[in-house]
Amino acid sequence: MQTEQQQGKPDNPGRGPKPVTVSVNGQQVEMPKGEASGAEIKQAAIARGVAIAPDFSLFLRGKDGLEPVRDAEEIKLKQGLEFKAVAADDVS
């Protein structure tokens, strides 16, 4: 049986998934690759100094405009995704 290293994959014992960089309100936020909830995305942005609050509404910028992301909704994170977070009373 081949190890991951022998198959050409890095052998990273004890390390999580490679991070991806997304943006929230134009500011870069590094997150672990995989899935994250809307609430987790906001928390990561807050931890990195983005001026938002947990009760802000989160939107994902897509080809058809902004799509709402609920706090419990899981999003598959990809490099370069763009999110917008706005105060709940300022949704426009």
PyMOL Python script that loads the backbone (N, CA, C, O; Angstrom):
from pymol import cmd

cmd.read_pdbstr("""\
ATOM      1  N   MET A   1       0.853  -1.190   0.000  1.00  0.00           N
ATOM      2  CA  MET A   1       0.000   0.000   0.000  1.00  0.00           C
ATOM      3  C   MET A   1       0.891   1.244   0.000  1.00  0.00           C
ATOM      4  O   MET A   1       1.851   1.318   0.768  1.00  0.00           O
ATOM      5  N   GLN A   2       0.582   2.215  -0.850  1.00  0.00           N
ATOM      6  CA  GLN A   2       1.379   3.416  -0.964  1.00  0.00           C
ATOM      7  C   GLN A   2       0.939   4.453   0.051  1.00  0.00           C
ATOM      8  O   GLN A   2      -0.243   4.571   0.377  1.00  0.00           O
ATOM      9  N   THR A   3       1.919   5.206   0.547  1.00  0.00           N
ATOM     10  CA  THR A   3       1.569   6.314   1.425  1.00  0.00           C
ATOM     11  C   THR A   3       1.153   7.492   0.559  1.00  0.00           C
ATOM     12  O   THR A   3       1.334   7.469  -0.658  1.00  0.00           O
ATOM     13  N   GLU A   4       0.593   8.526   1.191  1.00  0.00           N
ATOM     14  CA  GLU A   4       0.198   9.721   0.438  1.00  0.00           C
ATOM     15  C   GLU A   4       1.397  10.337  -0.253  1.00  0.00           C
ATOM     16  O   GLU A   4       1.279  10.825  -1.377  1.00  0.00           O
ATOM     17  N   GLN A   5       2.558  10.322   0.402  1.00  0.00           N
ATOM     18  CA  GLN A   5       3.741  10.914  -0.171  1.00  0.00           C
ATOM     19  C   GLN A   5       4.164  10.152  -1.424  1.00  0.00           C
ATOM     20  O   GLN A   5       4.582  10.770  -2.404  1.00  0.00           O
ATOM     21  N   GLN A   6       4.065   8.836  -1.411  1.00  0.00           N
ATOM     22  CA  GLN A   6       4.428   8.037  -2.554  1.00  0.00           C
ATOM     23  C   GLN A   6       3.456   8.257  -3.717  1.00  0.00           C
ATOM     24  O   GLN A   6       3.835   8.070  -4.873  1.00  0.00           O
ATOM     25  N   GLN A   7       2.249   8.639  -3.440  1.00  0.00           N
ATOM     26  CA  GLN A   7       1.252   8.896  -4.479  1.00  0.00           C
ATOM     27  C   GLN A   7       1.353  10.319  -5.016  1.00  0.00           C
ATOM     28  O   GLN A   7       0.541  10.728  -5.846  1.00  0.00           O
ATOM     29  N   GLY A   8       2.343  11.076  -4.547  1.00  0.00           N
ATOM     30  CA  GLY A   8       2.519  12.440  -5.030  1.00  0.00           C
ATOM     31  C   GLY A   8       1.737  13.464  -4.235  1.00  0.00           C
ATOM     32  O   GLY A   8       1.681  14.630  -4.629  1.00  0.00           O
ATOM     33  N   LYS A   9       1.135  13.068  -3.135  1.00  0.00           N
ATOM     34  CA  LYS A   9       0.398  13.991  -2.285  1.00  0.00           C
ATOM     35  C   LYS A   9       1.265  14.330  -1.084  1.00  0.00           C
ATOM     36  O   LYS A   9       2.001  13.469  -0.602  1.00  0.00           O
ATOM     37  N   PRO A  10       1.197  15.555  -0.590  1.00  0.00           N
ATOM     38  CA  PRO A  10       2.004  15.903   0.576  1.00  0.00           C
ATOM     39  C   PRO A  10       1.566  15.115   1.801  1.00  0.00           C
ATOM     40  O   PRO A  10       0.384  14.825   1.987  1.00  0.00           O
ATOM     41  N   ASP A  11       2.520  14.786   2.610  1.00  0.00           N
ATOM     42  CA  ASP A  11       2.247  14.061   3.846  1.00  0.00           C
ATOM     43  C   ASP A  11       2.228  15.085   4.972  1.00  0.00           C
ATOM     44  O   ASP A  11       3.288  15.502   5.440  1.00  0.00           O
ATOM     45  N   ASN A  12       1.049  15.499   5.415  1.00  0.00           N
ATOM     46  CA  ASN A  12       0.893  16.557   6.415  1.00  0.00           C
ATOM     47  C   ASN A  12       0.235  16.040   7.679  1.00  0.00           C
ATOM     48  O   ASN A  12      -0.873  16.470   8.002  1.00  0.00           O
ATOM     49  N   PRO A  13       0.867  15.143   8.399  1.00  0.00           N
ATOM     50  CA  PRO A  13       0.207  14.668   9.609  1.00  0.00           C
ATOM     51  C   PRO A  13       0.028  15.802  10.614  1.00  0.00           C
ATOM     52  O   PRO A  13       0.940  16.598  10.836  1.00  0.00           O
ATOM     53  N   GLY A  14      -1.155  15.866  11.218  1.00  0.00           N
ATOM     54  CA  GLY A  14      -1.424  16.882  12.231  1.00  0.00           C
ATOM     55  C   GLY A  14      -1.823  18.234  11.676  1.00  0.00           C
ATOM     56  O   GLY A  14      -2.064  19.163  12.446  1.00  0.00           O
ATOM     57  N   ARG A  15      -1.897  18.368  10.381  1.00  0.00           N
ATOM     58  CA  ARG A  15      -2.298  19.649   9.791  1.00  0.00           C
ATOM     59  C   ARG A  15      -3.674  19.516   9.187  1.00  0.00           C
ATOM     60  O   ARG A  15      -4.040  18.462   8.665  1.00  0.00           O
ATOM     61  N   GLY A  16      -4.435  20.591   9.260  1.00  0.00           N
ATOM     62  CA  GLY A  16      -5.773  20.590   8.677  1.00  0.00           C
ATOM     63  C   GLY A  16      -5.693  20.853   7.190  1.00  0.00           C
ATOM     64  O   GLY A  16      -4.608  20.874   6.610  1.00  0.00           O
ATOM     65  N   PRO A  17      -6.847  21.055   6.575  1.00  0.00           N
ATOM     66  CA  PRO A  17      -6.876  21.335   5.138  1.00  0.00           C
ATOM     67  C   PRO A  17      -6.153  22.637   4.811  1.00  0.00           C
ATOM     68  O   PRO A  17      -6.068  23.539   5.644  1.00  0.00           O
ATOM     69  N   LYS A  18      -5.641  22.721   3.608  1.00  0.00           N
ATOM     70  CA  LYS A  18      -4.973  23.935   3.151  1.00  0.00           C
ATOM     71  C   LYS A  18      -5.975  25.088   3.171  1.00  0.00           C
ATOM     72  O   LYS A  18      -7.117  24.913   2.746  1.00  0.00           O
ATOM     73  N   PRO A  19      -5.573  26.254   3.654  1.00  0.00           N
ATOM     74  CA  PRO A  19      -6.520  27.371   3.712  1.00  0.00           C
ATOM     75  C   PRO A  19      -6.822  27.963   2.341  1.00  0.00           C
ATOM     76  O   PRO A  19      -6.038  27.838   1.399  1.00  0.00           O
ATOM     77  N   VAL A  20      -7.980  28.611   2.257  1.00  0.00           N
ATOM     78  CA  VAL A  20      -8.360  29.379   1.079  1.00  0.00           C
ATOM     79  C   VAL A  20      -8.597  30.815   1.531  1.00  0.00           C
ATOM     80  O   VAL A  20      -8.899  31.066   2.697  1.00  0.00           O
ATOM     81  N   THR A  21      -8.459  31.741   0.610  1.00  0.00           N
ATOM     82  CA  THR A  21      -8.703  33.144   0.929  1.00  0.00           C
ATOM     83  C   THR A  21      -9.982  33.587   0.244  1.00  0.00           C
ATOM     84  O   THR A  21     -10.117  33.493  -0.976  1.00  0.00           O
ATOM     85  N   VAL A  22     -10.917  34.071   1.048  1.00  0.00           N
ATOM     86  CA  VAL A  22     -12.162  34.649   0.549  1.00  0.00           C
ATOM     87  C   VAL A  22     -12.142  36.117   0.937  1.00  0.00           C
ATOM     88  O   VAL A  22     -11.262  36.547   1.682  1.00  0.00           O
ATOM     89  N   SER A  23     -13.100  36.892   0.443  1.00  0.00           N
ATOM     90  CA  SER A  23     -13.173  38.282   0.885  1.00  0.00           C
ATOM     91  C   SER A  23     -14.538  38.557   1.485  1.00  0.00           C
ATOM     92  O   SER A  23     -15.562  38.058   1.018  1.00  0.00           O
ATOM     93  N   VAL A  24     -14.523  39.363   2.528  1.00  0.00           N
ATOM     94  CA  VAL A  24     -15.747  39.827   3.173  1.00  0.00           C
ATOM     95  C   VAL A  24     -15.652  41.350   3.203  1.00  0.00           C
ATOM     96  O   VAL A  24     -14.746  41.921   3.809  1.00  0.00           O
ATOM     97  N   ASN A  25     -16.593  41.982   2.545  1.00  0.00           N
ATOM     98  CA  ASN A  25     -16.601  43.451   2.432  1.00  0.00           C
ATOM     99  C   ASN A  25     -15.265  43.969   1.906  1.00  0.00           C
ATOM    100  O   ASN A  25     -14.770  45.002   2.356  1.00  0.00           O
ATOM    101  N   GLY A  26     -14.689  43.243   0.951  1.00  0.00           N
ATOM    102  CA  GLY A  26     -13.456  43.675   0.308  1.00  0.00           C
ATOM    103  C   GLY A  26     -12.186  43.368   1.062  1.00  0.00           C
ATOM    104  O   GLY A  26     -11.099  43.693   0.585  1.00  0.00           O
ATOM    105  N   GLN A  27     -12.289  42.747   2.232  1.00  0.00           N
ATOM    106  CA  GLN A  27     -11.103  42.423   3.017  1.00  0.00           C
ATOM    107  C   GLN A  27     -10.854  40.920   2.978  1.00  0.00           C
ATOM    108  O   GLN A  27     -11.787  40.126   3.100  1.00  0.00           O
ATOM    109  N   GLN A  28      -9.600  40.538   2.808  1.00  0.00           N
ATOM    110  CA  GLN A  28      -9.250  39.131   2.706  1.00  0.00           C
ATOM    111  C   GLN A  28      -9.383  38.430   4.049  1.00  0.00           C
ATOM    112  O   GLN A  28      -8.975  38.945   5.090  1.00  0.00           O
ATOM    113  N   VAL A  29      -9.970  37.230   3.991  1.00  0.00           N
ATOM    114  CA  VAL A  29     -10.157  36.397   5.182  1.00  0.00           C
ATOM    115  C   VAL A  29      -9.696  34.989   4.819  1.00  0.00           C
ATOM    116  O   VAL A  29     -10.214  34.379   3.884  1.00  0.00           O
ATOM    117  N   GLU A  30      -8.725  34.484   5.560  1.00  0.00           N
ATOM    118  CA  GLU A  30      -8.231  33.132   5.322  1.00  0.00           C
ATOM    119  C   GLU A  30      -9.045  32.150   6.149  1.00  0.00           C
ATOM    120  O   GLU A  30      -9.258  32.353   7.345  1.00  0.00           O
ATOM    121  N   MET A  31      -9.504  31.072   5.491  1.00  0.00           N
ATOM    122  CA  MET A  31     -10.324  30.063   6.159  1.00  0.00           C
ATOM    123  C   MET A  31      -9.868  28.685   5.730  1.00  0.00           C
ATOM    124  O   MET A  31      -9.294  28.535   4.652  1.00  0.00           O
ATOM    125  N   PRO A  32     -10.113  27.666   6.557  1.00  0.00           N
ATOM    126  CA  PRO A  32      -9.765  26.303   6.134  1.00  0.00           C
ATOM    127  C   PRO A  32     -10.603  25.891   4.932  1.00  0.00           C
ATOM    128  O   PRO A  32     -11.795  26.190   4.861  1.00  0.00           O
ATOM    129  N   LYS A  33      -9.969  25.200   3.991  1.00  0.00           N
ATOM    130  CA  LYS A  33     -10.694  24.714   2.819  1.00  0.00           C
ATOM    131  C   LYS A  33     -11.743  23.708   3.271  1.00  0.00           C
ATOM    132  O   LYS A  33     -11.512  22.945   4.208  1.00  0.00           O
ATOM    133  N   GLY A  34     -12.872  23.706   2.619  1.00  0.00           N
ATOM    134  CA  GLY A  34     -13.966  22.804   2.972  1.00  0.00           C
ATOM    135  C   GLY A  34     -15.253  23.580   3.018  1.00  0.00           C
ATOM    136  O   GLY A  34     -15.479  24.465   2.193  1.00  0.00           O
ATOM    137  N   GLU A  35     -16.106  23.259   3.979  1.00  0.00           N
ATOM    138  CA  GLU A  35     -17.376  23.956   4.122  1.00  0.00           C
ATOM    139  C   GLU A  35     -17.391  24.782   5.394  1.00  0.00           C
ATOM    140  O   GLU A  35     -16.744  24.436   6.383  1.00  0.00           O
ATOM    141  N   ALA A  36     -18.135  25.877   5.358  1.00  0.00           N
ATOM    142  CA  ALA A  36     -18.314  26.731   6.530  1.00  0.00           C
ATOM    143  C   ALA A  36     -19.720  27.304   6.480  1.00  0.00           C
ATOM    144  O   ALA A  36     -20.264  27.558   5.405  1.00  0.00           O
ATOM    145  N   SER A  37     -20.296  27.504   7.646  1.00  0.00           N
ATOM    146  CA  SER A  37     -21.623  28.110   7.710  1.00  0.00           C
ATOM    147  C   SER A  37     -21.501  29.622   7.559  1.00  0.00           C
ATOM    148  O   SER A  37     -20.420  30.192   7.709  1.00  0.00           O
ATOM    149  N   GLY A  38     -22.618  30.251   7.264  1.00  0.00           N
ATOM    150  CA  GLY A  38     -22.630  31.705   7.193  1.00  0.00           C
ATOM    151  C   GLY A  38     -22.130  32.330   8.483  1.00  0.00           C
ATOM    152  O   GLY A  38     -21.377  33.304   8.457  1.00  0.00           O
ATOM    153  N   ALA A  39     -22.550  31.766   9.620  1.00  0.00           N
ATOM    154  CA  ALA A  39     -22.110  32.281  10.921  1.00  0.00           C
ATOM    155  C   ALA A  39     -20.600  32.123  11.092  1.00  0.00           C
ATOM    156  O   ALA A  39     -19.941  33.015  11.627  1.00  0.00           O
ATOM    157  N   GLU A  40     -20.051  30.995  10.643  1.00  0.00           N
ATOM    158  CA  GLU A  40     -18.606  30.772  10.755  1.00  0.00           C
ATOM    159  C   GLU A  40     -17.821  31.735   9.874  1.00  0.00           C
ATOM    160  O   GLU A  40     -16.750  32.203  10.262  1.00  0.00           O
ATOM    161  N   ILE A  41     -18.345  32.030   8.699  1.00  0.00           N
ATOM    162  CA  ILE A  41     -17.683  32.985   7.812  1.00  0.00           C
ATOM    163  C   ILE A  41     -17.648  34.363   8.464  1.00  0.00           C
ATOM    164  O   ILE A  41     -16.621  35.041   8.438  1.00  0.00           O
ATOM    165  N   LYS A  42     -18.775  34.775   9.052  1.00  0.00           N
ATOM    166  CA  LYS A  42     -18.811  36.078   9.735  1.00  0.00           C
ATOM    167  C   LYS A  42     -17.861  36.096  10.922  1.00  0.00           C
ATOM    168  O   LYS A  42     -17.158  37.084  11.133  1.00  0.00           O
ATOM    169  N   GLN A  43     -17.830  35.017  11.701  1.00  0.00           N
ATOM    170  CA  GLN A  43     -16.937  34.953  12.865  1.00  0.00           C
ATOM    171  C   GLN A  43     -15.481  35.053  12.439  1.00  0.00           C
ATOM    172  O   GLN A  43     -14.699  35.756  13.080  1.00  0.00           O
ATOM    173  N   ALA A  44     -15.103  34.360  11.363  1.00  0.00           N
ATOM    174  CA  ALA A  44     -13.727  34.424  10.860  1.00  0.00           C
ATOM    175  C   ALA A  44     -13.385  35.843  10.409  1.00  0.00           C
ATOM    176  O   ALA A  44     -12.280  36.329  10.651  1.00  0.00           O
ATOM    177  N   ALA A  45     -14.336  36.500   9.753  1.00  0.00           N
ATOM    178  CA  ALA A  45     -14.111  37.870   9.299  1.00  0.00           C
ATOM    179  C   ALA A  45     -13.932  38.812  10.489  1.00  0.00           C
ATOM    180  O   ALA A  45     -13.045  39.665  10.480  1.00  0.00           O
ATOM    181  N   ILE A  46     -14.766  38.659  11.502  1.00  0.00           N
ATOM    182  CA  ILE A  46     -14.663  39.494  12.705  1.00  0.00           C
ATOM    183  C   ILE A  46     -13.310  39.280  13.372  1.00  0.00           C
ATOM    184  O   ILE A  46     -12.671  40.241  13.802  1.00  0.00           O
ATOM    185  N   ALA A  47     -12.867  38.022  13.462  1.00  0.00           N
ATOM    186  CA  ALA A  47     -11.584  37.697  14.093  1.00  0.00           C
ATOM    187  C   ALA A  47     -10.412  38.323  13.337  1.00  0.00           C
ATOM    188  O   ALA A  47      -9.352  38.559  13.918  1.00  0.00           O
ATOM    189  N   ARG A  48     -10.599  38.590  12.052  1.00  0.00           N
ATOM    190  CA  ARG A  48      -9.535  39.180  11.247  1.00  0.00           C
ATOM    191  C   ARG A  48      -9.699  40.691  11.088  1.00  0.00           C
ATOM    192  O   ARG A  48      -9.028  41.317  10.267  1.00  0.00           O
ATOM    193  N   GLY A  49     -10.598  41.264  11.883  1.00  0.00           N
ATOM    194  CA  GLY A  49     -10.708  42.714  11.939  1.00  0.00           C
ATOM    195  C   GLY A  49     -11.682  43.357  10.972  1.00  0.00           C
ATOM    196  O   GLY A  49     -11.699  44.581  10.844  1.00  0.00           O
ATOM    197  N   VAL A  50     -12.499  42.557  10.281  1.00  0.00           N
ATOM    198  CA  VAL A  50     -13.515  43.152   9.396  1.00  0.00           C
ATOM    199  C   VAL A  50     -14.592  43.768  10.293  1.00  0.00           C
ATOM    200  O   VAL A  50     -15.060  43.132  11.237  1.00  0.00           O
ATOM    201  N   ALA A  51     -14.977  44.997   9.994  1.00  0.00           N
ATOM    202  CA  ALA A  51     -15.910  45.748  10.846  1.00  0.00           C
ATOM    203  C   ALA A  51     -17.358  45.324  10.590  1.00  0.00           C
ATOM    204  O   ALA A  51     -18.142  46.058   9.988  1.00  0.00           O
ATOM    205  N   ILE A  52     -17.689  44.121  11.063  1.00  0.00           N
ATOM    206  CA  ILE A  52     -19.065  43.614  10.979  1.00  0.00           C
ATOM    207  C   ILE A  52     -19.419  43.024  12.337  1.00  0.00           C
ATOM    208  O   ILE A  52     -18.561  42.891  13.210  1.00  0.00           O
ATOM    209  N   ALA A  53     -20.685  42.674  12.507  1.00  0.00           N
ATOM    210  CA  ALA A  53     -21.165  42.058  13.744  1.00  0.00           C
ATOM    211  C   ALA A  53     -21.824  40.716  13.403  1.00  0.00           C
ATOM    212  O   ALA A  53     -22.223  40.500  12.258  1.00  0.00           O
ATOM    213  N   PRO A  54     -21.941  39.815  14.383  1.00  0.00           N
ATOM    214  CA  PRO A  54     -22.544  38.506  14.125  1.00  0.00           C
ATOM    215  C   PRO A  54     -23.976  38.571  13.596  1.00  0.00           C
ATOM    216  O   PRO A  54     -24.426  37.647  12.918  1.00  0.00           O
ATOM    217  N   ASP A  55     -24.701  39.663  13.902  1.00  0.00           N
ATOM    218  CA  ASP A  55     -26.092  39.739  13.446  1.00  0.00           C
ATOM    219  C   ASP A  55     -26.233  40.379  12.057  1.00  0.00           C
ATOM    220  O   ASP A  55     -27.353  40.587  11.593  1.00  0.00           O
ATOM    221  N   PHE A  56     -25.126  40.689  11.396  1.00  0.00           N
ATOM    222  CA  PHE A  56     -25.194  41.234  10.036  1.00  0.00           C
ATOM    223  C   PHE A  56     -25.718  40.163   9.088  1.00  0.00           C
ATOM    224  O   PHE A  56     -25.547  38.969   9.331  1.00  0.00           O
ATOM    225  N   SER A  57     -26.352  40.596   8.015  1.00  0.00           N
ATOM    226  CA  SER A  57     -26.791  39.683   6.952  1.00  0.00           C
ATOM    227  C   SER A  57     -25.613  39.447   6.022  1.00  0.00           C
ATOM    228  O   SER A  57     -24.882  40.377   5.681  1.00  0.00           O
ATOM    229  N   LEU A  58     -25.431  38.181   5.608  1.00  0.00           N
ATOM    230  CA  LEU A  58     -24.309  37.810   4.756  1.00  0.00           C
ATOM    231  C   LEU A  58     -24.823  37.445   3.367  1.00  0.00           C
ATOM    232  O   LEU A  58     -25.849  36.779   3.231  1.00  0.00           O
ATOM    233  N   PHE A  59     -24.108  37.881   2.351  1.00  0.00           N
ATOM    234  CA  PHE A  59     -24.462  37.602   0.967  1.00  0.00           C
ATOM    235  C   PHE A  59     -23.234  37.100   0.223  1.00  0.00           C
ATOM    236  O   PHE A  59     -22.113  37.533   0.489  1.00  0.00           O
ATOM    237  N   LEU A  60     -23.456  36.191  -0.706  1.00  0.00           N
ATOM    238  CA  LEU A  60     -22.406  35.681  -1.581  1.00  0.00           C
ATOM    239  C   LEU A  60     -22.573  36.333  -2.943  1.00  0.00           C
ATOM    240  O   LEU A  60     -23.658  36.307  -3.526  1.00  0.00           O
ATOM    241  N   ARG A  61     -21.492  36.919  -3.447  1.00  0.00           N
ATOM    242  CA  ARG A  61     -21.549  37.549  -4.767  1.00  0.00           C
ATOM    243  C   ARG A  61     -21.430  36.448  -5.816  1.00  0.00           C
ATOM    244  O   ARG A  61     -20.429  35.734  -5.878  1.00  0.00           O
ATOM    245  N   GLY A  62     -22.468  36.325  -6.638  1.00  0.00           N
ATOM    246  CA  GLY A  62     -22.489  35.322  -7.695  1.00  0.00           C
ATOM    247  C   GLY A  62     -22.634  35.982  -9.042  1.00  0.00           C
ATOM    248  O   GLY A  62     -22.655  37.209  -9.142  1.00  0.00           O
ATOM    249  N   LYS A  63     -22.736  35.172 -10.081  1.00  0.00           N
ATOM    250  CA  LYS A  63     -22.852  35.726 -11.436  1.00  0.00           C
ATOM    251  C   LYS A  63     -24.150  36.494 -11.635  1.00  0.00           C
ATOM    252  O   LYS A  63     -24.235  37.348 -12.518  1.00  0.00           O
ATOM    253  N   ASP A  64     -25.172  36.199 -10.815  1.00  0.00           N
ATOM    254  CA  ASP A  64     -26.461  36.879 -10.933  1.00  0.00           C
ATOM    255  C   ASP A  64     -26.675  37.920  -9.845  1.00  0.00           C
ATOM    256  O   ASP A  64     -27.811  38.323  -9.594  1.00  0.00           O
ATOM    257  N   GLY A  65     -25.608  38.360  -9.197  1.00  0.00           N
ATOM    258  CA  GLY A  65     -25.733  39.352  -8.131  1.00  0.00           C
ATOM    259  C   GLY A  65     -25.480  38.740  -6.766  1.00  0.00           C
ATOM    260  O   GLY A  65     -24.795  37.725  -6.646  1.00  0.00           O
ATOM    261  N   LEU A  66     -26.033  39.360  -5.746  1.00  0.00           N
ATOM    262  CA  LEU A  66     -25.828  38.906  -4.369  1.00  0.00           C
ATOM    263  C   LEU A  66     -26.881  37.888  -3.965  1.00  0.00           C
ATOM    264  O   LEU A  66     -28.078  38.109  -4.146  1.00  0.00           O
ATOM    265  N   GLU A  67     -26.423  36.772  -3.416  1.00  0.00           N
ATOM    266  CA  GLU A  67     -27.323  35.721  -2.953  1.00  0.00           C
ATOM    267  C   GLU A  67     -27.224  35.625  -1.432  1.00  0.00           C
ATOM    268  O   GLU A  67     -26.115  35.525  -0.908  1.00  0.00           O
ATOM    269  N   PRO A  68     -28.346  35.652  -0.703  1.00  0.00           N
ATOM    270  CA  PRO A  68     -28.282  35.591   0.760  1.00  0.00           C
ATOM    271  C   PRO A  68     -27.717  34.260   1.251  1.00  0.00           C
ATOM    272  O   PRO A  68     -27.951  33.207   0.658  1.00  0.00           O
ATOM    273  N   VAL A  69     -26.966  34.338   2.352  1.00  0.00           N
ATOM    274  CA  VAL A  69     -26.409  33.149   3.006  1.00  0.00           C
ATOM    275  C   VAL A  69     -26.905  33.169   4.454  1.00  0.00           C
ATOM    276  O   VAL A  69     -26.552  34.065   5.220  1.00  0.00           O
ATOM    277  N   ARG A  70     -27.725  32.177   4.829  1.00  0.00           N
ATOM    278  CA  ARG A  70     -28.228  32.097   6.195  1.00  0.00           C
ATOM    279  C   ARG A  70     -27.105  31.655   7.144  1.00  0.00           C
ATOM    280  O   ARG A  70     -26.130  31.039   6.714  1.00  0.00           O
ATOM    281  N   ASP A  71     -27.249  31.969   8.415  1.00  0.00           N
ATOM    282  CA  ASP A  71     -26.224  31.613   9.404  1.00  0.00           C
ATOM    283  C   ASP A  71     -25.946  30.114   9.437  1.00  0.00           C
ATOM    284  O   ASP A  71     -24.794  29.706   9.589  1.00  0.00           O
ATOM    285  N   ALA A  72     -26.978  29.292   9.299  1.00  0.00           N
ATOM    286  CA  ALA A  72     -26.809  27.840   9.389  1.00  0.00           C
ATOM    287  C   ALA A  72     -26.497  27.198   8.029  1.00  0.00           C
ATOM    288  O   ALA A  72     -26.245  25.995   7.960  1.00  0.00           O
ATOM    289  N   GLU A  73     -26.511  27.979   6.968  1.00  0.00           N
ATOM    290  CA  GLU A  73     -26.277  27.445   5.623  1.00  0.00           C
ATOM    291  C   GLU A  73     -24.795  27.152   5.414  1.00  0.00           C
ATOM    292  O   GLU A  73     -23.940  27.985   5.715  1.00  0.00           O
ATOM    293  N   GLU A  74     -24.502  25.969   4.899  1.00  0.00           N
ATOM    294  CA  GLU A  74     -23.124  25.563   4.633  1.00  0.00           C
ATOM    295  C   GLU A  74     -22.737  25.971   3.211  1.00  0.00           C
ATOM    296  O   GLU A  74     -23.471  25.718   2.257  1.00  0.00           O
ATOM    297  N   ILE A  75     -21.579  26.603   3.090  1.00  0.00           N
ATOM    298  CA  ILE A  75     -21.049  27.045   1.806  1.00  0.00           C
ATOM    299  C   ILE A  75     -19.740  26.308   1.561  1.00  0.00           C
ATOM    300  O   ILE A  75     -18.886  26.245   2.445  1.00  0.00           O
ATOM    301  N   LYS A  76     -19.579  25.751   0.369  1.00  0.00           N
ATOM    302  CA  LYS A  76     -18.302  25.130   0.002  1.00  0.00           C
ATOM    303  C   LYS A  76     -17.335  26.250  -0.341  1.00  0.00           C
ATOM    304  O   LYS A  76     -17.524  26.968  -1.322  1.00  0.00           O
ATOM    305  N   LEU A  77     -16.301  26.393   0.470  1.00  0.00           N
ATOM    306  CA  LEU A  77     -15.361  27.490   0.294  1.00  0.00           C
ATOM    307  C   LEU A  77     -14.390  27.205  -0.843  1.00  0.00           C
ATOM    308  O   LEU A  77     -13.830  26.115  -0.954  1.00  0.00           O
ATOM    309  N   LYS A  78     -14.209  28.213  -1.676  1.00  0.00           N
ATOM    310  CA  LYS A  78     -13.264  28.148  -2.792  1.00  0.00           C
ATOM    311  C   LYS A  78     -12.448  29.427  -2.776  1.00  0.00           C
ATOM    312  O   LYS A  78     -12.918  30.477  -2.339  1.00  0.00           O
ATOM    313  N   GLN A  79     -11.244  29.324  -3.248  1.00  0.00           N
ATOM    314  CA  GLN A  79     -10.367  30.480  -3.347  1.00  0.00           C
ATOM    315  C   GLN A  79     -11.062  31.604  -4.105  1.00  0.00           C
ATOM    316  O   GLN A  79     -11.589  31.387  -5.196  1.00  0.00           O
ATOM    317  N   GLY A  80     -11.065  32.821  -3.522  1.00  0.00           N
ATOM    318  CA  GLY A  80     -11.570  33.986  -4.219  1.00  0.00           C
ATOM    319  C   GLY A  80     -13.054  34.285  -4.089  1.00  0.00           C
ATOM    320  O   GLY A  80     -13.532  35.260  -4.668  1.00  0.00           O
ATOM    321  N   LEU A  81     -13.804  33.464  -3.336  1.00  0.00           N
ATOM    322  CA  LEU A  81     -15.223  33.781  -3.156  1.00  0.00           C
ATOM    323  C   LEU A  81     -15.354  35.160  -2.516  1.00  0.00           C
ATOM    324  O   LEU A  81     -14.526  35.551  -1.694  1.00  0.00           O
ATOM    325  N   GLU A  82     -16.396  35.890  -2.894  1.00  0.00           N
ATOM    326  CA  GLU A  82     -16.627  37.231  -2.363  1.00  0.00           C
ATOM    327  C   GLU A  82     -17.945  37.273  -1.602  1.00  0.00           C
ATOM    328  O   GLU A  82     -18.992  36.877  -2.114  1.00  0.00           O
ATOM    329  N   PHE A  83     -17.868  37.764  -0.363  1.00  0.00           N
ATOM    330  CA  PHE A  83     -19.048  37.912   0.483  1.00  0.00           C
ATOM    331  C   PHE A  83     -19.227  39.377   0.837  1.00  0.00           C
ATOM    332  O   PHE A  83     -18.270  40.148   0.902  1.00  0.00           O
ATOM    333  N   LYS A  84     -20.491  39.738   1.066  1.00  0.00           N
ATOM    334  CA  LYS A  84     -20.813  41.084   1.556  1.00  0.00           C
ATOM    335  C   LYS A  84     -21.646  40.910   2.805  1.00  0.00           C
ATOM    336  O   LYS A  84     -22.616  40.153   2.811  1.00  0.00           O
ATOM    337  N   ALA A  85     -21.270  41.610   3.865  1.00  0.00           N
ATOM    338  CA  ALA A  85     -22.029  41.568   5.119  1.00  0.00           C
ATOM    339  C   ALA A  85     -22.528  42.980   5.402  1.00  0.00           C
ATOM    340  O   ALA A  85     -21.761  43.943   5.376  1.00  0.00           O
ATOM    341  N   VAL A  86     -23.824  43.086   5.672  1.00  0.00           N
ATOM    342  CA  VAL A  86     -24.427  44.397   5.943  1.00  0.00           C
ATOM    343  C   VAL A  86     -25.302  44.307   7.194  1.00  0.00           C
ATOM    344  O   VAL A  86     -25.834  43.250   7.531  1.00  0.00           O
ATOM    345  N   ALA A  87     -25.432  45.436   7.862  1.00  0.00           N
ATOM    346  CA  ALA A  87     -26.303  45.499   9.037  1.00  0.00           C
ATOM    347  C   ALA A  87     -27.713  45.083   8.621  1.00  0.00           C
ATOM    348  O   ALA A  87     -28.169  45.429   7.530  1.00  0.00           O
ATOM    349  N   ALA A  88     -28.398  44.347   9.482  1.00  0.00           N
ATOM    350  CA  ALA A  88     -29.726  43.815   9.164  1.00  0.00           C
ATOM    351  C   ALA A  88     -30.713  44.904   8.735  1.00  0.00           C
ATOM    352  O   ALA A  88     -31.605  44.651   7.925  1.00  0.00           O
ATOM    353  N   ASP A  89     -30.554  46.118   9.280  1.00  0.00           N
ATOM    354  CA  ASP A  89     -31.475  47.200   8.916  1.00  0.00           C
ATOM    355  C   ASP A  89     -31.007  47.978   7.693  1.00  0.00           C
ATOM    356  O   ASP A  89     -31.610  48.990   7.333  1.00  0.00           O
ATOM    357  N   ASP A  90     -29.918  47.506   7.039  1.00  0.00           N
ATOM    358  CA  ASP A  90     -29.351  48.211   5.875  1.00  0.00           C
ATOM    359  C   ASP A  90     -29.255  47.298   4.667  1.00  0.00           C
ATOM    360  O   ASP A  90     -28.364  47.477   3.837  1.00  0.00           O
ATOM    361  N   VAL A  91     -30.147  46.325   4.543  1.00  0.00           N
ATOM    362  CA  VAL A  91     -30.128  45.409   3.412  1.00  0.00           C
ATOM    363  C   VAL A  91     -30.658  46.124   2.176  1.00  0.00           C
ATOM    364  O   VAL A  91     -31.840  46.458   2.083  1.00  0.00           O
ATOM    365  N   SER A  92     -29.749  46.348   1.232  1.00  0.00           N
ATOM    366  CA  SER A  92     -30.171  47.034  -0.005  1.00  0.00           C
ATOM    367  C   SER A  92     -29.519  46.414  -1.205  1.00  0.00           C
ATOM    368  O   SER A  92     -29.752  46.855  -2.331  1.00  0.00           O
TER     369      SER A  92
END
""", "prot")
cmd.dss("prot")
cmd.show_as("cartoon", "prot")
cmd.util.cbc("prot")
cmd.orient("prot")
